[in-house]
Amino acid sequence: MREDFDPSYDDNNNQDRLVKLEDMFSDTAYYYFDVNEWEVIIDHYLNTLRLEKAVKALVFAQYQHPNSAELNLKKAEVFMEQNELDEALSVLKKLDEIYPFNPDIFIGIGDVYSRKMEHYSAIIHYKKALGLCEDGKEDIYIQLAAECQSLEKPAQSIYWLKVMMNEFPDSIEGLYEMAFCYEVNGNQKLGAEFFKSFLHTNPFNHHAWFNLGNLYTTLEKYEEALNAFDYSVISFEEFSSGWYNKGNILGRLGRYQEAIEAFERTLELEGPAAQTHFYIGDCFENLQKFGKAKIAYQKAIELDEDHLDAWIGAANCYLELGDGEEALNYCEKALKLNSDNSLVQYLYGDVCKSLGYFDAAKRAYDKVIELDHKNSEIYLDYSDLYFCNDEKYLAIEMLETGLAKFKNQPDLIYRIGTYHFLMGRKNNAFEFWTNATIIDDNLKQSIFEYCPQLMADIEIKDFFS
């Protein structure tokens, strides 16, 4: 082995340091690094999931610095990464005997107990560390909150997060942990009150506005959520997450053009993203701008060829634009991605029906019934397939099958009546329509949506007047 002591090592040249260490690993050179440099090296290997090299580096490090407390802490950390928790605890307890006032040792012990699922012991040692340290308290508060959450003590978890936010009001991580804690425990209303109070003294904190918006979203208070997301992007105009969530809320509120503008602003700030293009497509589709929707879906597919919803959306747009063959191509790709998706099968059935492939459409509709037991609408489309194929009695049987499963479903009853009327069986039609109006008079318009020419029939007009 060649001796090559290099005390003039440049801390900023991390790559050079790693090259030298590789020489040491291969027995072609020997270099001296100080404790801090070894810590950086070991951290690098741990952060890049190269545990074997972290172990090798630790061996060299402790050979050069056998009594270093910092390197013993790294040794415990390496043991933890190897899931050798008892060995890590043994190292840390020995250090505690020598350095009883080092907060990093108690943090390490707390981390071990946390991994061992011994949360009370973890809390005890995190508290000891909190009483000793001057820096790094923010991380300890978050760990304390996490341990309390693991013990299903949400009030205590919130307590530690509030203490932290009082001490570190600019903590971004603390705000998100606070929102998560309120949401996961079903206390969104209390969470919203906390963030509103916090914003009284921190009115330009865009992360606080953002988390308030998320809490309102889970409460389905969409107008309040929109207001919060608005303030998040007013506070910081380039806050892409705020624009993205604003777009989602505008979409839920049916304000699709404004939603598109918010998503486009997200793209300006973050660059292309499949999901964002998909949402733009969905908004255009809801505006019945199928050409623009198709383009947006295709952009999503270009970025993520496995984006199932984008394939479905594009297929539907082609169907609406009258290009059944291209719709079929997109459906077939979607089916390859997930043949057990009821939406894909439903659309595939619709496309096959539009192209006159009735047997394929029937198989697809059968699959929908198999996959989605709560879908009553499929019986309307399946029966229409039979009715349009001049299998009128089978159409009625299909609706009766649906009614046996979905008792008193008014849209099914209205449709049976419509079929009877179109078959010249007017008495049966009016009987079904009478029963349907008793259940839901507002759905009578579905008759004319299915068969617009019935609007001109005087008997029907008189019946529903």
LINLINWO-V717491 format. One record per backbone hydrogen bond with DSSP energy under -1.0 kcal/mol. CO is the residue of the C=O (numbers start at 1). NH is the residue of the N-H. E is the energy in kcal/mol with one decimal. If there is no record, write none. Layout:
CO;NH;E  CO;NH;E
This chain:
10;13;-1.4  12;14;-1.5  13;17;-1.7  14;18;-2.2  15;19;-2.2  16;20;-2.2  17;21;-2.1  18;22;-2.2  19;23;-1.6  20;24;-1.7  21;25;-2.5  22;26;-1.7  23;28;-2.5  24;27;-1.4  30;4;-1.3  34;38;-2.2  35;39;-2.3  36;40;-2.1  37;41;-2.4  38;42;-2.9  39;43;-2.6  40;44;-2.2  41;45;-2.0  42;46;-2.4  43;47;-3.1  44;48;-1.5  45;50;-3.2  46;49;-1.4  50;54;-1.7  51;55;-2.3  52;56;-1.9  53;57;-2.8  54;58;-2.1  55;59;-1.9  56;60;-1.9  57;61;-2.6  58;62;-2.7  59;63;-1.5  60;64;-1.8  61;65;-2.3  65;68;-1.5  68;72;-1.6  69;73;-2.0  70;74;-1.8  71;75;-2.2  72;76;-2.2  73;77;-2.0  74;78;-2.6  75;79;-2.4  76;80;-2.2  77;81;-2.2  78;82;-1.7  79;84;-3.0  80;83;-1.6  83;85;-1.1  84;88;-1.9  85;89;-2.5  86;90;-2.1  87;91;-2.0  88;92;-2.2  89;93;-2.4  90;94;-1.7  91;95;-1.9  92;96;-2.1  93;97;-1.4  95;99;-3.5  99;102;-1.5  102;105;-1.0  102;106;-1.0  103;107;-2.4  104;108;-2.3  105;109;-2.4  106;110;-2.6  107;111;-2.5  108;112;-2.2  109;113;-2.6  110;114;-2.3  111;115;-2.2  112;116;-1.9  113;118;-2.8  114;117;-1.4  117;119;-1.1  118;122;-1.9  119;123;-2.5  120;124;-2.1  121;125;-1.8  122;126;-2.4  123;127;-2.5  124;128;-1.7  125;129;-2.2  126;130;-2.4  127;131;-1.8  129;132;-1.0  129;133;-2.1  136;140;-1.2  137;141;-2.7  138;142;-1.8  139;143;-2.1  140;144;-2.8  141;145;-2.4  142;146;-2.3  143;147;-2.5  144;148;-2.2  145;149;-2.1  146;150;-2.2  147;151;-1.4  148;153;-2.6  149;152;-1.7  153;157;-2.0  154;158;-2.8  155;159;-2.0  156;160;-2.1  157;161;-1.8  158;162;-2.6  159;163;-2.4  160;164;-2.2  161;165;-2.6  162;166;-2.2  163;167;-1.6  164;168;-3.5  168;171;-2.1  171;175;-1.4  172;176;-1.9  173;177;-2.6  174;178;-2.4  175;179;-2.3  176;180;-2.4  177;181;-2.5  178;182;-2.3  179;183;-2.5  180;184;-3.1  181;185;-1.1  182;187;-3.2  183;186;-1.9  187;191;-2.3  188;192;-2.8  189;193;-1.9  190;194;-2.3  191;195;-2.5  192;196;-2.3  193;197;-2.2  194;198;-2.8  195;199;-2.3  198;202;-1.1  202;205;-1.6  204;206;-1.1  205;209;-1.9  206;210;-2.2  207;211;-2.3  208;212;-2.3  209;213;-2.4  210;214;-2.0  211;215;-2.2  212;216;-2.4  213;217;-2.0  214;218;-2.0  215;219;-1.3  216;221;-2.8  217;220;-1.6  220;222;-1.1  221;225;-2.2  222;226;-2.7  223;227;-2.1  224;228;-2.1  225;229;-2.7  226;230;-2.5  227;231;-2.0  228;232;-1.8  229;233;-1.7  230;234;-1.7  231;235;-2.5  232;236;-1.3  236;239;-1.9  238;240;-1.3  239;243;-1.6  240;244;-2.6  241;245;-2.5  242;246;-2.1  243;247;-2.4  244;248;-1.9  245;249;-2.3  246;250;-2.7  247;251;-2.1  248;252;-2.0  249;253;-1.9  250;255;-2.7  251;254;-1.4  254;256;-1.3  255;259;-2.0  256;260;-2.5  257;261;-1.8  258;262;-2.0  259;263;-2.6  260;264;-2.6  261;265;-1.7  262;266;-1.7  263;267;-2.1  264;268;-1.9  265;269;-1.7  266;270;-2.8  267;271;-2.3  273;277;-2.2  274;278;-2.3  275;279;-2.3  276;280;-2.1  277;281;-2.4  278;282;-2.5  279;283;-2.2  280;284;-2.5  281;285;-2.5  282;286;-2.2  283;287;-1.5  284;289;-3.0  285;288;-1.6  288;290;-1.0  289;293;-2.3  290;294;-2.5  291;295;-1.7  292;296;-2.1  293;297;-2.6  294;298;-2.4  295;299;-1.9  296;300;-1.9  297;301;-2.2  298;302;-2.3  299;303;-1.5  300;304;-1.9  304;307;-1.9  306;308;-1.5  307;311;-1.7  308;312;-2.3  309;313;-2.8  310;314;-2.7  311;315;-2.4  312;316;-2.4  313;317;-2.1  314;318;-2.4  315;319;-2.1  316;320;-2.6  317;321;-2.1  318;323;-2.8  319;322;-1.3  323;327;-2.1  324;328;-2.5  325;329;-1.8  326;330;-2.1  327;331;-2.3  328;332;-2.5  329;333;-1.7  330;334;-2.2  331;335;-2.6  332;336;-1.6  333;337;-1.4  334;338;-2.2  338;341;-1.1  341;345;-2.2  342;346;-2.5  343;347;-2.5  344;348;-2.7  345;349;-2.3  346;350;-2.2  347;351;-2.8  348;352;-2.7  349;353;-2.4  350;354;-2.2  351;355;-1.5  352;357;-3.0  353;356;-1.1  356;358;-1.5  357;361;-2.2  358;362;-2.6  359;363;-2.1  360;364;-2.0  361;365;-2.7  362;366;-2.7  363;367;-1.8  364;368;-1.8  365;369;-2.2  366;370;-1.9  367;371;-2.3  368;372;-3.2  372;375;-1.1  376;379;-1.2  377;380;-1.1  377;381;-1.6  378;382;-2.8  379;383;-1.9  380;384;-2.0  381;385;-1.9  382;386;-1.6  383;387;-2.8  384;388;-3.0  386;391;-3.2  387;390;-1.5  391;395;-1.6  392;396;-1.9  393;397;-2.3  394;398;-2.2  395;399;-1.7  396;400;-2.3  397;401;-2.2  398;402;-1.9  399;403;-2.5  400;404;-1.9  401;405;-1.0  402;406;-3.1  406;409;-1.3  409;413;-1.6  410;414;-3.0  411;415;-1.8  412;416;-2.1  413;417;-2.2  414;418;-2.0  415;419;-2.6  416;420;-2.4  417;421;-2.4  418;422;-2.6  419;423;-1.5  420;425;-3.0  421;424;-1.7  424;426;-1.1  425;429;-1.9  426;430;-2.8  427;431;-1.9  428;432;-2.3  429;433;-2.7  430;434;-2.1  431;435;-1.9  432;436;-2.3  433;437;-2.5  434;438;-1.6  435;439;-1.3  436;440;-2.9  441;444;-1.3  443;446;-2.0  444;447;-1.6  445;449;-1.8  446;450;-1.8  447;451;-2.1  451;454;-2.1  452;455;-2.0  453;456;-1.4  454;457;-1.5  457;461;-2.1  458;462;-2.8  459;463;-2.2  460;464;-2.3
